Amino acid sequence: MASAALRDTRRRIKSVEATKKITRAMELIAASRIPKATARVEGSKPYTAKLIEVIENVGGASGGASHRLLERREVATVGVLIVSSDRGMAGAYASNVIRLAEQRIVELERGGKDVLIYAVGKKAQAYFRYRGYRIEQAYLGVTDTPGYNNARAVANTVMEAYASGRIDALEALYTRFHSAMTQTPTAIEVLPITPPEAREKDGPAVAYEFEPSPGEILGRLLPRYVEAVIFNMLLEASASEHSARRRAMKAATDNAEELIRTLTVQANRARQAEITTAITEIVGGAQALVDLKK
């Protein structure tokens, strides 16, 4: 009969094997989502680039027309948009961007600014709510597969807050996707919009006729630009989250395999010791019977 130590080791092996199956499955799921997420990131860039180009052309023809999203005013209240994750098991993905956001919030508050937080993802919402920060709006169930409607909802909220004067600026913090192995927490200013500067172009300049007026067209384009910027942030954050989760689950699976090997060696040694003890007892008993017959 197996000893208590051997039974405990075998139970641990079974437990680690069950955990390994879970982490392996999560690794494969994350790996299967990375190509689609990265393709969406790449697919959104041409739209944003063309939108910037159109804004450059319209802005040059508008003769310096003003818009509420372009207005710069004295900053008393700053909105901070934080894009984290809804789920864990992704290593330090969420904590990195949350740490960067908290550092920025502390810096703003020390500078005498009020801060309103717009949290995307349960991780950011739970973290800042637990620490007593003021959360103006939270968006949940978005980060796994964000859609343009999600970006529009976030953009409409922050643009309305900016236009009404509830916030005087909006800063966004998210994780920028560089590759499957490299993602970096990043901070950008979203509002007020900094108009793109007209770039030098090869060849003769093209004259455009605008209908309606350039100022009216610009007024319609700028909200679309904010939506596109936020959508691109959500896509990059989603791709970064899947990549981080794949790496974290692969590391967990590798650690489980190593632990199983270690525990298996311990179990084999314990079993060998039991067998040796049993053989020794049998030999000793046989020798005792021989001695009695003599």
Secondary structure, 3 states (H helix, E strand, C coil): CCCHHHHHHHHHHHHHHHHHHHHHHHHHHHHHHHHHHHHHHHHHHHHHHHHHHHHHHHHHHCCCCCCCCCCCCCCCEEEEEEECCCCCCCCCHHHHHHHHHHHHHHHHHHCCCEEEEEEECHHHHHHHHHCCCCEEEEECCCCCCCCHHHHHHHHHHHHHHHHHCCCCEEEEEEEEECCCCCEEEEEEEEECCCCCCCCCCCCCCCCCCCCCCHHHHHHHHHHHHHHHHHHHHHHHHHHHHHHHHHHHHHHHHHHHHHHHHHHHHHHHHHHHHHHHHHHHHHHHHHHHHHHHHC
